[in-house]
């Protein structure tokens, strides 16, 4: 099974075309045969938003494989939206670390037990998310978010082959380039955090969320450059 979560605000499904294309790519990555086309799924999503008369929600799309492409089943659900505490956008959130590498980083699948255990660990410690650490001691991503660091006007992102290429991530990086940021894709070892000015997460539900602390490491206050990027993305 592969899935997508799509943000709906003001009755509009945000970045719906990218989400539907990624759903198809995830299915291809794990050999899930199916016959649904992105344009068809987009039409169903529009129909369910109108039928439910919702202004704000999360759309969950589940594509479940069968023996043949014709047996694949598609489910589209309207769910209550997830809202991050407003104060965290000012103070930054706390994250824990968890040693785990996903088998197929580019496929958004329901093979989520290790990620669930990592997220449960984060919740038990009052953290927003758990940052996954690979065998080389590098931070790759959160259990449900993409991870970045910032130094001056340069944003650092883990190598693309190691992470799920989030839809919000892609739009934030494109906007950051327009705003004059340099983008560098490179490993981010956990023990190098002190060399950066800030760190932040991106996700469908949280948008851009600054990080205040990671495990025992406390970061500096959110710099103006990151604040400006957050405001521009929200707008």
C-alpha positions, 0 to 999 in steps of 0.5 A: 500500500502507498499513500499521500496526505494532502492539505486542504485550505480554503477548500483548495487541495494544495499541490494536489498534482504533485502528490498524485504523481508521487503516489504513482511513483511510490507504487512503481518503486515497490512494484505495485500494479494499478491502473489509476491515473493522476488526473483521475485521482485529482478529479476524485479528490475535487469531488470529495471536497465538494461533496463534504463541503470542507474548507480545511482538512487533510485528504488521505489517499490510500492505494492498495495493490492486488494480484493484478492492476485491475484488483488495486483499490483506491480510498480517499478520505477527508480527515480532521487537519493536524495543527501544530501548536502556534507557539512552536512557530515562535520558539521552535520545536524539540526533536529526539533522534532515532537510529533507523534507515528506511528501505525505500526512501523515495516510496511513501508506503504503509511499511511504517512500523519502525517510523511509528516506533520512532514517533512514539518515542518522540511523543513519550519524551514530549517531542514534536518528531524523531529525526532518523539517524543512518549508519554513518551518524547522519540525520536524514529526515523526520518520521513525517517531515523533511529536515534542513539546517541553515547557516547564513543564507545557505540551506543544507539538505541531506542528499536526495537519494537518502530521503523522501522527496517531500512535496512541501520540501520541494516548494520550500526549496524553490521559494528559498532560491527565489529569495536568494538562498543558496541550496546545498545537498550534503550529509548532515552528521549529528555531531556537526549541529553546532556549526549551523545557525538553525535547523527546521522541518517541513511537512504538509501539515506543519509547513516550515517549523523551526527546531529549538533543540535536538536531543541534548543540543539546544539551537540558537533563536530562530534567525530573521532569514528563516522567519522571512522564509516562513512568512513568505511561504505562508503567504 
